[in-house]
């Protein structure tokens, strides 16, 4: 058989077996948004209860909501919700400090010792409103001695794509590895000796998730709440089925 004819048959067979695709309706995408925000809230609650390995699931949910590539689109982009303000609850990095700068975390000294916690709404500066691109690409970790700086996007994708979120990779980004291994660069003196304050990557993810939730959830609640409920009750979504899935947010 002619090789060109054989190749043509194989190509036609491949086309015929390729699964067909259909567009996902808007209301189904909005239901996915509600699910992803619920995942974010549950992982945040679990993290705060001491299950700090939830930072990996936080990263995966953030990737689904926020990350765009040439081959895939974030959920927010699919429903045209990336044009709103994104809130930064951390101080901007000055770029002049000689020591590591990590505004997404704070140090707490308590009865259980010294540990790092996410900054959340405890920053000394006021909340800042940024475009998504500026928020996503803003530097939130800097170690001048190691000449390393990381933005929110790099931290989220390193965890989601390579450090156990959705995949475990045999190699990880050098900058992220430095964040994990050297972190804040602080050593606490305890009865047991010197202890390196670690888990900066975990509390940083927790803080980024907080910022994302506080940025997205109010807009989602407004968007979903003002339309008619899909159950056909004649009520607005927020006063009907939306009460079960999308309560209006409370701000700290």
C-alpha positions as CSV (number, residue, x, y, z in Angstrom):
1,X,0.0,0.0,0.0
2,X,1.2,3.5,-0.9
3,X,2.6,5.1,2.3
4,X,0.9,8.4,1.5
5,X,-2.4,6.6,1.2
6,X,-1.8,4.8,4.5
7,X,-1.0,8.0,6.3
8,X,-4.2,9.6,4.9
9,X,-6.3,6.7,6.3
10,X,-4.7,7.0,9.7
11,X,-5.3,10.8,9.7
12,X,-8.9,10.3,8.8
13,X,-9.4,7.7,11.5
14,X,-7.8,10.0,14.1
15,X,-10.2,12.8,13.1
16,X,-13.2,10.5,13.3
17,X,-12.3,9.2,16.8
18,X,-11.4,12.6,18.2
19,X,-14.1,13.6,20.7
20,X,-16.3,16.5,19.9
21,X,-16.5,19.5,22.2
22,X,-19.3,21.8,23.1
23,X,-19.4,25.2,24.7
24,X,-20.1,25.3,28.5
25,X,-23.1,27.6,29.2
26,X,-22.5,30.6,31.3
27,X,-24.6,29.5,34.2
28,X,-22.5,26.3,34.4
29,X,-19.3,28.4,34.5
30,X,-20.8,30.5,37.2
31,X,-21.7,27.3,39.2
32,X,-18.0,26.3,38.8
33,X,-17.0,29.7,40.2
34,X,-19.2,29.0,43.3
35,X,-17.5,25.6,43.7
36,X,-14.0,27.0,43.4
37,X,-14.7,29.7,45.9
38,X,-16.1,27.1,48.3
39,X,-13.0,25.0,47.8
40,X,-10.9,28.0,48.6
41,X,-12.9,28.8,51.8
42,X,-12.7,25.1,53.0
43,X,-9.0,24.9,52.5
44,X,-8.5,28.2,54.3
45,X,-10.5,26.9,57.2
46,X,-8.5,23.6,57.3
47,X,-5.2,25.5,57.1
48,X,-6.2,27.7,60.0
49,X,-7.1,24.6,62.0
50,X,-3.6,23.4,61.7
51,X,-3.6,21.4,58.5
52,X,-1.0,23.6,56.8
53,X,-0.5,21.1,54.0
54,X,-3.7,22.6,52.6
55,X,-1.5,25.3,51.1
56,X,-1.1,22.9,48.1
57,X,-4.8,22.7,47.5
58,X,-5.0,26.4,47.8
59,X,-2.5,26.8,45.0
60,X,-4.4,24.5,42.7
61,X,-7.7,26.4,43.3
62,X,-5.9,29.7,42.7
63,X,-4.5,28.3,39.4
64,X,-7.9,27.3,38.2
65,X,-9.4,30.7,39.0
66,X,-6.6,32.9,37.9
67,X,-3.9,31.4,35.6
68,X,-4.1,31.8,31.8
69,X,-1.8,30.2,29.2
70,X,-1.9,30.1,25.4
71,X,-3.7,26.7,25.6
72,X,-6.0,27.2,28.6
73,X,-8.0,29.9,30.2
74,X,-8.7,30.8,33.8
75,X,-12.2,30.5,35.1
76,X,-12.3,34.2,35.8
77,X,-11.3,35.0,32.2
78,X,-14.0,32.7,30.8
79,X,-16.7,34.7,32.7
80,X,-15.0,38.1,32.1
81,X,-14.2,38.8,35.8
82,X,-10.5,39.6,35.6
83,X,-11.0,43.3,34.9
84,X,-12.0,44.2,38.5
85,X,-9.8,45.4,41.3
86,X,-7.6,42.9,43.1
87,X,-6.7,43.8,46.7
88,X,-3.2,43.7,48.1
89,X,-3.3,43.5,51.9
90,X,0.5,43.7,52.2
91,X,3.1,46.4,52.1
92,X,4.9,46.8,48.8
93,X,8.6,45.7,48.8
94,X,10.9,48.8,48.7
95,X,13.8,47.1,47.0
96,X,16.3,48.8,49.3
97,X,16.4,46.5,52.3
98,X,19.6,44.6,52.8
99,X,17.8,41.7,54.6
100,X,15.1,39.4,53.1
101,X,11.8,41.1,52.6
102,X,8.6,39.0,53.0
103,X,5.5,41.2,53.6
104,X,3.0,38.3,53.2
105,X,3.9,37.0,56.7
106,X,4.3,38.3,60.2
107,X,6.1,36.9,63.3
108,X,4.0,35.9,66.3
109,X,5.5,35.2,69.7
110,X,3.1,33.2,72.0
111,X,2.9,30.5,74.5
112,X,3.5,27.9,71.8
113,X,6.7,29.6,70.7
114,X,7.7,31.8,67.8
115,X,6.2,31.1,64.4
116,X,5.3,32.8,61.1
117,X,1.6,33.6,60.3
118,X,0.0,35.0,57.2
119,X,-0.3,38.8,57.3
120,X,-4.0,38.9,56.2
121,X,-5.4,42.2,57.2
122,X,-2.8,43.0,59.9
123,X,-0.4,44.9,57.6
124,X,0.7,48.3,58.7
125,X,-0.3,49.9,55.4
126,X,-3.9,50.2,54.0
127,X,-5.4,47.8,51.5
128,X,-4.3,48.6,48.0
129,X,-6.4,48.2,44.8
130,X,-4.5,46.9,41.8
131,X,-5.3,45.5,38.4
132,X,-5.1,41.8,38.2
133,X,-1.9,41.8,36.2
134,X,-0.2,44.2,38.7
135,X,-1.4,42.1,41.6
136,X,-0.4,38.8,40.1
137,X,3.1,40.0,39.1
138,X,3.9,42.1,42.2
139,X,7.1,41.0,44.0
140,X,6.2,39.6,47.4
141,X,9.5,38.0,48.4
142,X,13.0,39.4,48.0
143,X,16.3,38.2,49.3
144,X,19.0,40.6,48.0
145,X,21.9,38.5,49.2
146,X,20.7,35.6,47.0
147,X,19.5,37.9,44.3
148,X,16.1,36.3,44.4
149,X,12.7,37.9,44.1
150,X,9.3,36.1,43.6
151,X,5.8,37.3,42.7
152,X,2.5,35.9,43.6
153,X,2.2,34.1,40.3
154,X,5.5,32.3,40.7
155,X,4.8,31.1,44.2
156,X,1.3,29.8,43.3
157,X,2.4,28.0,40.1
158,X,5.5,26.5,41.7
159,X,3.3,24.8,44.4
160,X,0.4,23.9,42.0
161,X,2.5,22.6,39.1
162,X,5.6,21.1,40.8
163,X,5.5,20.9,44.6
164,X,2.5,18.6,45.1
165,X,-0.5,20.7,44.3
166,X,-1.6,19.0,41.1
167,X,1.8,17.5,40.2
168,X,5.1,16.5,41.9
169,X,8.1,17.4,39.7
170,X,11.6,16.1,40.2
171,X,12.9,19.6,39.7
172,X,11.6,22.9,41.1
173,X,12.4,26.5,40.5
174,X,15.5,27.7,42.3
175,X,13.8,30.8,43.6
176,X,11.0,28.8,45.1
177,X,13.4,26.3,46.6
178,X,15.2,29.2,48.3
179,X,11.9,30.4,49.7
180,X,11.2,27.0,51.1
181,X,14.7,26.3,52.5
182,X,15.8,29.8,53.6
183,X,12.5,31.6,53.9
184,X,12.5,34.5,56.2
185,X,16.1,34.1,57.1
186,X,15.2,34.4,60.8
187,X,16.5,32.2,63.6
188,X,14.6,32.0,66.9
189,X,16.5,31.3,70.1
190,X,14.6,28.7,72.1
191,X,15.3,26.4,75.1
192,X,16.2,23.7,72.6
193,X,18.6,26.0,70.8
194,X,18.4,27.9,67.5
195,X,15.4,27.2,65.3
196,X,15.0,28.5,61.8
197,X,11.6,30.1,61.2
198,X,10.2,28.1,58.3
199,X,7.0,27.5,56.4
200,X,7.2,30.9,54.7
201,X,5.9,29.4,51.4
202,X,2.9,28.0,53.3
203,X,1.8,31.1,55.0
204,X,2.5,33.1,51.9
205,X,0.1,30.9,50.0
206,X,-2.5,31.3,52.8
207,X,-2.2,35.1,52.5
208,X,-2.5,35.1,48.7
209,X,-5.6,33.0,49.0
210,X,-7.0,35.5,51.5
211,X,-6.4,38.4,49.0
212,X,-7.9,36.4,46.1
213,X,-11.0,35.5,48.1
214,X,-11.5,39.1,49.3
215,X,-11.1,40.3,45.7
216,X,-13.3,37.8,43.9
217,X,-16.1,36.9,46.3
218,X,-17.8,40.3,46.6
219,X,-17.9,40.7,42.8
220,X,-19.2,37.1,42.4
221,X,-21.9,37.7,45.0
222,X,-23.0,40.9,43.3
223,X,-23.0,39.3,39.9
224,X,-24.9,36.2,40.9
225,X,-27.1,37.8,43.4
226,X,-28.7,40.4,41.0
227,X,-29.9,38.0,38.4
228,X,-33.0,36.0,38.5
229,X,-32.7,32.6,40.2
230,X,-32.4,29.7,37.8
231,X,-34.9,27.6,39.8
232,X,-37.8,29.7,38.4
233,X,-39.0,31.0,41.7
234,X,-39.1,34.6,40.3
235,X,-36.8,35.8,43.1
236,X,-33.4,37.2,42.7
237,X,-30.6,34.6,43.0
238,X,-29.2,36.1,46.2
239,X,-32.6,35.7,48.0
240,X,-33.2,32.2,46.8
241,X,-30.7,29.4,45.9
242,X,-27.8,31.9,46.2
243,X,-28.4,32.0,50.0
244,X,-27.3,28.4,50.1
245,X,-24.2,28.7,48.0
246,X,-23.0,32.3,47.9
247,X,-23.6,34.2,51.1
248,X,-22.6,37.8,50.9
249,X,-19.0,38.3,52.2
250,X,-18.1,39.8,55.5
251,X,-15.0,42.0,55.6
252,X,-12.4,42.0,58.3
